[in-house]
Amino acid sequence: QVQLVESGGGLVQPGWSLRLSCAASGSTFSFNSMGWYRQAPGKMCELVAIITRGGSTNYADPLKGRFTISKVNAKNTVYLEMISLKPEETAVYYCNAKLKVVGEYGHEYWGQGTQVTVSS
């Protein structure tokens, strides 16, 4: 079993920044990709960014240049740096991981989410 734990969410004023963290722990696993999704009130869950084992990244186009995803393999942790946040980006941000636990089949995991509220 693998657990994903997000942290770093909270209340921030428009134009300010936050860095979210997601740490994977539990069984030994091989990493394929990790990413961030978000769900705003009344809207569908949408992709924010993903990063692969090799370091390739994909972003939702409107977020390129303002959001940055990164990882530290030794810590099994992925980060999301969010710059110049806007009120409409208030959402629950979820960490996602696609990985294979040693001795088991591949699986997809989700964190419980961390609330980001952008408001003055």
C-alpha positions in Angstrom: 0.0 0.0 0.0 1.2 3.5 -0.9 -0.1 6.7 0.7 0.1 10.1 -0.8 0.0 13.1 1.6 -0.4 16.6 0.4 0.6 19.7 2.3 1.1 23.4 1.8 -2.4 24.5 1.0 -4.1 27.4 2.8 -5.3 30.9 2.4 -3.4 33.3 0.2 -4.0 36.7 -1.2 -4.4 37.2 -5.0 -1.0 37.7 -6.6 0.9 35.7 -4.0 2.3 32.3 -4.2 2.2 28.9 -2.6 4.2 25.7 -2.8 2.4 22.4 -2.4 4.1 19.2 -1.5 3.1 15.6 -2.0 5.0 12.8 -0.3 4.6 9.1 -1.2 5.2 6.6 1.4 4.6 3.0 2.3 5.6 0.0 0.2 8.6 0.0 -2.0 7.6 1.1 -5.5 8.9 2.2 -8.8 7.8 5.6 -9.9 6.1 6.3 -13.2 4.5 9.6 -12.9 3.1 12.0 -10.3 1.0 15.0 -10.8 -1.5 17.5 -9.5 -5.1 17.9 -10.3 -7.6 20.4 -8.9 -11.3 20.7 -8.5 -12.9 24.1 -8.0 -16.4 24.3 -6.5 -19.0 23.3 -9.0 -16.4 22.3 -11.6 -14.8 19.1 -12.9 -11.5 17.9 -11.7 -8.8 19.2 -14.1 -5.2 18.4 -14.7 -2.7 20.9 -13.4 0.6 19.3 -14.1 2.3 15.9 -14.2 5.9 14.9 -14.1 7.4 11.6 -15.2 10.2 9.4 -13.9 12.5 10.9 -16.5 11.6 14.4 -15.5 9.3 15.3 -18.5 6.5 17.7 -17.5 3.1 18.5 -18.9 1.0 21.5 -17.8 -2.4 22.8 -18.5 -1.7 25.4 -21.1 -3.1 28.4 -19.1 -0.8 27.5 -16.2 2.5 27.3 -18.1 5.0 29.7 -16.9 3.2 30.4 -13.7 2.9 26.9 -12.2 5.9 24.6 -11.9 6.0 21.0 -11.0 9.2 19.4 -9.7 10.3 16.3 -7.8 12.9 15.0 -5.4 13.3 11.3 -6.0 15.2 10.6 -2.9 12.3 12.0 -0.9 9.6 10.5 -3.0 8.1 13.9 -3.1 6.6 16.1 -5.8 6.1 19.8 -5.5 3.9 22.3 -7.2 5.1 25.9 -7.2 2.2 28.3 -7.8 3.0 31.9 -8.6 0.6 34.9 -8.9 -2.4 33.0 -7.8 -5.8 34.1 -8.9 -9.1 33.9 -7.0 -10.6 31.5 -9.6 -7.8 29.1 -8.8 -9.4 28.4 -5.4 -9.8 24.7 -5.4 -8.9 21.4 -3.7 -5.6 20.3 -5.1 -5.1 16.6 -5.4 -1.9 14.6 -5.7 -1.9 11.7 -8.1 0.7 9.0 -8.6 1.0 6.2 -11.1 3.4 3.6 -9.8 4.1 -0.1 -9.4 4.6 -1.5 -6.0 7.4 -4.1 -5.9 5.9 -7.5 -6.1 2.5 -6.2 -7.1 0.6 -4.8 -10.1 0.8 -1.2 -11.1 -1.7 1.1 -9.5 -2.9 4.6 -9.4 -3.1 6.5 -6.1 -4.7 9.7 -5.0 -4.1 11.9 -2.0 -6.9 13.3 0.1 -6.4 16.8 -1.3 -5.3 20.1 0.1 -7.4 23.2 0.0 -6.1 26.3 -1.7 -8.1 29.5 -1.1 -7.2 32.6 -3.0 -9.0 35.6 -1.5 -8.3 39.1 -0.3 
